Amino acid sequence: MKKYITITLTICSGAILFVFISAFLVCDPKPDFSLKGLDQFQGIVIDDIQTENKATGNFKTAVTFNQPNSNTAHKVFFGQEIKLNGNPNIDRILIGVTNNLISRVEIWNNDLLVETKELGFVGKMTWGENQEMTVDFYDQTNAKYKGESKISMRFYSGSGFLGDIGTIGLNLTKYGDVSGEKKLTVFTKLLESGQVTPPAFSNLRVWKNFASFD
């Protein structure tokens, strides 16, 4: 019996160690651009970032999000904005989360809302705690989804190892070439009239020419 328990514990310990080693191995490398304080942040042009990564046609961003007060009757949208040049069908994308526990993405062109997509959260959200909001962007020149363009977002707490709070993705291929210059910033947007206290955005990181493992 003792031997059986020892073997079982050894197997369980090995499995746990394997999971943690695997999680470590797929961690993203050091970002090509990082900025801790975003109070005066006016945006960064992705093309201006220097990198040694070779996976052209895509980039990844991450930002820390903290909103202490969700008690408002007004619907508010928080997240990352990507402005695009050189495409007649789309000039900016807003992607992030709302205060009524929904992941959301908006496609804009010439100040007109072209497309909206929403998905309810899949995990528990705790207001007042730090969460991470990561965005992966692929244009038609990328190798992973060759000939297609996509954008996706993960919203999670901690390392995200135990699961997501919210996710959303959108295929952009139908909008044509989105490989032109892109500028990244963060935003807070009221979807209804009213007032809101902006969240604390911090610790922005950008990986240029980098394809995530997921």
C-alpha positions as CSV (number, residue, x, y, z in Angstrom):
1,M,0.0,0.0,0.0
2,K,2.8,2.3,0.9
3,K,4.6,1.6,-2.3
4,Y,1.4,2.3,-4.3
5,I,1.0,5.7,-2.5
6,T,4.6,6.6,-3.2
7,I,4.2,5.7,-6.9
8,T,1.0,7.8,-7.2
9,L,2.6,10.8,-5.5
10,T,5.6,10.5,-7.8
11,I,3.4,10.5,-10.9
12,C,1.3,13.4,-9.7
13,S,4.4,15.4,-8.8
14,G,5.9,14.7,-12.2
15,A,2.7,15.8,-13.9
16,I,2.6,19.0,-12.0
17,L,6.3,19.7,-12.7
18,F,5.7,19.0,-16.4
19,V,2.8,21.5,-16.5
20,F,4.8,24.3,-14.9
21,I,7.9,23.7,-17.1
22,S,5.7,23.7,-20.2
23,A,4.1,27.0,-19.1
24,F,7.5,28.5,-18.5
25,L,8.8,27.4,-21.9
26,V,5.9,29.0,-23.8
27,C,6.2,32.3,-22.0
28,D,6.7,35.3,-24.3
29,P,10.2,36.7,-24.6
30,K,11.2,40.2,-23.5
31,P,9.0,42.8,-25.2
32,D,10.4,45.1,-27.9
33,F,8.7,48.1,-26.4
34,S,7.5,48.7,-22.8
35,L,6.1,51.7,-20.9
36,K,5.0,51.6,-17.2
37,G,3.0,54.8,-16.9
38,L,0.4,55.6,-19.5
39,D,-1.2,58.8,-18.1
40,Q,0.4,60.9,-20.8
41,F,0.6,58.2,-23.4
42,Q,-0.3,59.4,-26.9
43,G,0.3,56.2,-28.8
44,I,3.1,54.3,-30.5
45,V,3.6,53.5,-34.2
46,I,4.3,49.8,-34.5
47,D,6.7,50.4,-37.5
48,D,8.8,52.6,-35.3
49,I,9.6,49.8,-32.8
50,Q,12.9,48.0,-33.2
51,T,13.0,44.2,-33.0
52,E,15.1,41.2,-33.8
53,N,12.0,39.0,-34.3
54,K,11.5,37.5,-37.7
55,A,7.8,36.6,-37.9
56,T,6.7,39.6,-40.0
57,G,3.1,40.4,-40.5
58,N,2.0,40.2,-36.8
59,F,2.5,41.8,-33.5
60,K,1.3,41.3,-29.9
61,T,0.4,43.8,-27.2
62,A,-0.3,43.6,-23.5
63,V,-1.5,46.2,-21.0
64,T,-2.4,46.0,-17.3
65,F,-5.9,47.1,-16.5
66,N,-7.5,48.1,-13.2
67,Q,-10.9,49.6,-12.7
68,P,-12.0,49.9,-9.0
69,N,-15.6,51.0,-9.6
70,S,-18.0,49.2,-11.8
71,N,-21.1,50.6,-10.1
72,T,-22.4,52.8,-12.9
73,A,-25.6,52.7,-14.8
74,H,-23.8,53.7,-18.0
75,K,-22.2,51.2,-20.4
76,V,-18.5,51.9,-20.7
77,F,-15.9,50.3,-23.1
78,F,-12.2,50.0,-22.1
79,G,-9.4,48.7,-24.2
80,Q,-6.8,49.1,-26.9
81,E,-7.2,51.1,-30.1
82,I,-5.3,50.3,-33.3
83,K,-5.3,53.0,-36.0
84,L,-4.6,51.8,-39.6
85,N,-3.3,53.7,-42.6
86,G,-3.7,52.8,-46.3
87,N,-7.0,50.9,-46.2
88,P,-10.1,52.5,-47.7
89,N,-12.4,50.1,-45.7
90,I,-11.1,50.4,-42.2
91,D,-9.1,53.0,-40.3
92,R,-9.3,52.0,-36.7
93,I,-10.2,49.0,-34.4
94,L,-11.3,49.2,-30.8
95,I,-11.0,46.0,-28.8
96,G,-11.4,45.3,-25.1
97,V,-14.1,44.9,-22.4
98,T,-17.2,46.6,-21.1
99,N,-18.3,47.2,-17.5
100,N,-21.2,44.9,-18.0
101,L,-18.8,41.9,-18.4
102,I,-18.7,41.6,-22.1
103,S,-15.7,41.4,-24.5
104,R,-16.2,43.8,-27.5
105,V,-14.6,44.8,-30.8
106,E,-15.5,47.7,-33.0
107,I,-14.5,48.3,-36.6
108,W,-14.5,52.0,-37.7
109,N,-14.0,53.8,-41.0
110,N,-14.3,57.6,-41.6
111,D,-16.0,58.0,-38.2
112,L,-18.7,55.4,-39.1
113,L,-19.1,52.2,-37.1
114,V,-18.8,49.4,-39.6
115,E,-19.0,46.3,-37.5
116,T,-19.5,45.3,-33.8
117,K,-19.0,42.0,-32.1
118,E,-19.6,41.1,-28.4
119,L,-19.1,38.0,-26.3
120,G,-20.0,37.5,-22.6
121,F,-17.2,36.8,-20.2
122,V,-16.3,33.2,-19.6
123,G,-14.6,33.6,-16.2
124,K,-15.0,35.6,-13.0
125,M,-14.1,39.3,-13.0
126,T,-13.0,41.0,-9.7
127,W,-13.2,44.8,-9.9
128,G,-10.3,46.6,-8.3
129,E,-7.7,43.9,-9.1
130,N,-5.1,44.0,-11.8
131,Q,-6.1,42.2,-15.0
132,E,-4.1,41.7,-18.2
133,M,-5.4,42.6,-21.7
134,T,-3.5,41.1,-24.6
135,V,-4.1,41.6,-28.3
136,D,-2.7,39.6,-31.2
137,F,-2.9,41.2,-34.7
138,Y,-2.1,39.4,-38.0
139,D,-2.2,41.0,-41.4
140,Q,-2.2,39.1,-44.8
141,T,1.6,38.9,-44.9
142,N,1.9,36.7,-41.8
143,A,3.1,33.1,-42.1
144,K,0.8,31.5,-39.5
145,Y,-2.5,32.5,-41.3
146,K,-1.1,33.2,-44.7
147,G,-3.4,35.4,-46.8
148,E,-5.7,36.1,-43.9
149,S,-5.8,38.9,-41.3
150,K,-7.1,38.5,-37.8
151,I,-7.3,40.3,-34.4
152,S,-8.0,38.6,-31.1
153,M,-8.0,39.6,-27.4
154,R,-7.5,37.8,-24.1
155,F,-8.5,39.3,-20.8
156,Y,-7.3,37.5,-17.6
157,S,-5.8,37.9,-14.2
158,G,-2.4,36.8,-13.0
159,S,-0.5,34.8,-15.6
160,G,-3.6,33.6,-17.3
161,F,-2.5,30.0,-16.6
162,L,-5.8,29.1,-14.9
163,G,-8.0,30.5,-17.6
164,D,-9.4,33.6,-19.2
165,I,-12.0,36.1,-18.0
166,G,-12.9,37.1,-21.5
167,T,-11.9,36.5,-25.1
168,I,-12.9,37.7,-28.5
169,G,-11.6,37.5,-32.0
170,L,-12.5,38.8,-35.5
171,N,-11.4,37.9,-39.0
172,L,-10.4,41.1,-40.9
173,T,-9.7,39.5,-44.2
174,K,-12.9,40.8,-45.9
175,Y,-11.7,44.4,-45.3
176,G,-8.7,44.0,-47.6
177,D,-5.1,44.9,-47.0
178,V,-4.3,45.9,-43.4
179,S,-0.6,45.6,-43.6
180,G,0.0,49.4,-43.6
181,E,1.2,51.6,-40.8
182,K,-0.5,51.0,-37.4
183,K,-0.6,53.1,-34.3
184,L,-1.5,51.7,-30.9
185,T,-3.0,53.5,-27.9
186,V,-5.5,52.8,-25.0
187,F,-9.0,54.2,-24.6
188,T,-12.0,54.6,-22.4
189,K,-15.3,55.2,-24.2
190,L,-18.8,55.8,-23.0
191,L,-21.3,53.8,-25.0
192,E,-24.1,55.8,-23.5
193,S,-24.3,59.4,-22.2
194,G,-22.9,60.1,-18.8
195,Q,-19.6,60.3,-16.9
196,V,-17.1,57.7,-15.9
197,T,-13.8,57.5,-14.0
198,P,-11.2,56.2,-16.4
199,P,-9.4,52.9,-15.4
200,A,-5.7,52.7,-14.6
201,F,-3.9,51.5,-17.6
202,S,-0.2,50.6,-17.0
203,N,2.7,48.5,-18.1
204,L,2.2,48.5,-21.8
205,R,4.3,45.9,-23.7
206,V,4.6,45.3,-27.5
207,W,6.2,42.4,-29.3
208,K,6.7,43.2,-33.0
209,N,7.0,40.5,-35.7
210,F,6.2,38.0,-33.0
211,A,3.7,35.1,-33.3
212,S,2.3,33.8,-29.9
213,F,2.4,30.1,-29.1
214,D,-1.4,29.9,-28.6
